[in-house]
Amino acid sequence: MAGGGDFYDRDRPENPQLAEDRPRGGGPEDRPRSGGRLLVPMLIVAAALIVILFLIFI
């Protein structure tokens, strides 16, 4: 039987590090959306508030 590191070194490649199968950080397609989803409802609320204030003060 082989002793020491010879037993495991025999079948290993020169660079035994595995490539990372799940890279961290994601790409451009994985970027989270900014607050764009909130913009449209806030504009609708602001427009409704302006209309209500306009009707009250006329």
Backbone bond lengths (Angstrom), bond angles and torsions (degrees), N, CA, C in turn:
res aa  C-N    CA-C-N  psi(-1)  N-CA   C-N-CA  omega(-1)  CA-C   N-CA-C  phi
1 M - - - 1.452 - - 1.525 108.39 -
2 A 1.346 115.20 139.85 1.462 119.64 -179.37 1.517 109.75 -72.78
3 G 1.290 115.62 144.40 1.458 119.25 -178.82 1.512 111.83 -108.69
4 G 1.313 115.13 157.36 1.453 121.02 174.45 1.521 112.79 69.27
5 G 1.351 115.92 -140.95 1.451 121.89 -176.39 1.512 113.37 -80.64
6 D 1.332 119.87 -11.11 1.458 121.57 -177.69 1.524 112.61 -60.78
7 F 1.320 116.91 -34.28 1.462 120.70 -177.04 1.530 110.75 -62.11
8 Y 1.325 117.13 -43.69 1.465 120.44 -176.81 1.520 112.36 -87.81
9 D 1.289 118.93 -28.79 1.466 122.21 -177.33 1.526 112.51 -73.17
10 R 1.284 117.91 -19.41 1.458 121.73 -173.30 1.528 112.19 -62.49
11 D 1.333 119.13 -43.71 1.462 121.75 -174.52 1.520 113.88 -100.51
12 R 1.301 118.13 0.69 1.467 120.47 -176.58 1.519 112.06 -84.36
13 P 1.345 116.08 145.70 1.472 118.71 173.59 1.530 109.75 -72.73
14 E 1.322 116.35 169.99 1.458 119.51 -178.70 1.526 111.59 -63.46
15 N 1.324 117.17 -38.21 1.458 121.27 177.62 1.529 107.93 -112.56
16 P 1.322 119.47 94.87 1.464 120.94 -172.44 1.532 114.27 -80.22
17 Q 1.341 118.67 3.19 1.461 120.30 -180.00 1.530 109.94 -72.24
18 L 1.316 116.82 134.92 1.458 121.52 177.94 1.519 109.66 -84.80
19 A 1.308 115.61 145.09 1.464 119.71 175.21 1.523 108.42 -68.67
20 E 1.312 116.56 144.64 1.451 120.03 -178.19 1.526 109.10 -72.55
21 D 1.327 116.06 124.02 1.460 119.48 -176.05 1.528 112.35 -86.17
22 R 1.327 117.73 -16.44 1.456 121.05 176.17 1.527 108.85 -128.78
23 P 1.311 117.48 86.36 1.456 119.28 -178.40 1.528 110.80 -60.26
24 R 1.308 114.50 141.85 1.467 119.79 179.88 1.519 110.13 -84.42
25 G 1.313 116.32 151.59 1.444 120.63 172.77 1.518 114.32 101.54
26 G 1.293 118.88 -28.42 1.457 121.28 178.98 1.510 112.43 68.73
27 G 1.276 115.67 171.82 1.459 121.22 -179.81 1.512 110.55 -108.15
28 P 1.320 116.33 -169.60 1.468 119.52 -178.56 1.525 113.29 -62.30
29 E 1.322 117.23 -27.21 1.456 119.26 -179.59 1.525 112.16 -74.74
30 D 1.333 117.78 -14.75 1.459 121.73 -178.79 1.522 112.88 -99.33
31 R 1.329 117.54 7.31 1.462 119.19 -178.92 1.516 110.15 -66.76
32 P 1.322 115.90 134.87 1.464 117.53 176.93 1.528 110.44 -70.01
33 R 1.285 115.92 146.55 1.456 119.54 178.23 1.515 109.49 -68.77
34 S 1.302 114.72 146.14 1.457 118.50 173.89 1.523 107.79 -81.08
35 G 1.293 118.38 -166.21 1.455 121.76 -174.79 1.505 115.06 -72.70
36 G 1.315 120.15 25.42 1.452 123.10 -178.98 1.515 113.13 -63.49
37 R 1.311 117.71 -29.07 1.460 120.70 179.89 1.524 111.22 -68.91
38 L 1.311 116.89 -28.35 1.456 120.66 -177.32 1.525 112.11 -85.25
39 L 1.292 118.37 -15.45 1.457 122.17 -175.01 1.525 112.46 -66.16
40 V 1.305 118.30 -46.70 1.470 121.80 -176.83 1.531 111.26 -63.88
41 P 1.330 120.41 -48.49 1.475 118.72 178.07 1.533 112.64 -62.54
42 M 1.318 117.41 -35.88 1.464 119.52 178.84 1.528 110.91 -67.22
43 L 1.324 118.29 -37.28 1.466 120.89 176.25 1.529 111.50 -65.54
44 I 1.319 116.59 -38.81 1.472 120.46 178.18 1.526 110.19 -65.03
45 V 1.324 117.04 -43.33 1.469 121.09 178.53 1.524 110.04 -63.49
46 A 1.329 117.62 -43.35 1.461 121.20 179.59 1.524 110.90 -63.37
47 A 1.322 117.96 -42.40 1.468 121.22 179.00 1.525 110.56 -64.53
48 A 1.332 117.41 -42.27 1.465 120.73 178.95 1.530 110.17 -64.50
49 L 1.319 117.37 -39.54 1.461 121.10 178.65 1.529 111.34 -64.59
50 I 1.314 116.65 -40.72 1.466 120.62 177.88 1.525 110.50 -64.05
51 V 1.334 116.99 -42.81 1.473 120.57 179.05 1.526 110.03 -63.93
52 I 1.322 118.25 -43.99 1.466 121.95 -179.72 1.528 110.56 -63.19
53 L 1.329 117.04 -46.05 1.464 120.45 178.66 1.525 110.95 -63.77
54 F 1.299 117.12 -36.97 1.468 121.85 179.13 1.540 109.52 -64.16
55 L 1.344 116.93 -43.32 1.452 120.40 -179.70 1.527 112.22 -69.68
56 I 1.311 118.10 -32.68 1.456 121.44 -179.67 1.526 111.23 -69.91
57 F 1.316 117.03 -42.69 1.467 121.20 -172.42 1.538 113.27 -92.23
58 I 1.292 118.91 11.20 1.484 120.23 176.89 1.492 109.24 -99.09
